[in-house]
């Protein structure tokens, strides 16, 4: 069942690829929040760092589950 979801095509690419891309973007956004707070005058509340990290971890877990299901 997970294999079918992982191989489902969205814009011609499998869902597992899009989840990997979304995970990478979420991780980058998490890092950017910290960098902006320490190196510029832009101040983003630290709670956003925690929220983005939680989203990144959630996406990564789903991505890992779908990727592993392709080989089981």
KAGI-V416655 format. One record per pair of residues at least 4 apart in sequence whose C-alpha atoms are under 6 Angstrom apart, sorted by the first residue. I is the first residue (numbers start at 1). J is the second residue. Records with the same first field share a line. If there is no record, write none. Layout:
BEGIN
I = J / J
END
This chain:
BEGIN
3 = 69 / 70
6 = 15 / 16 / 66
7 = 14
8 = 14 / 15
9 = 13 / 14
16 = 63
19 = 63
23 = 56 / 59 / 60
26 = 56
27 = 56
30 = 49 / 52 / 53
32 = 36
35 = 39
36 = 40 / 42
37 = 43
48 = 52
60 = 64
64 = 68
END
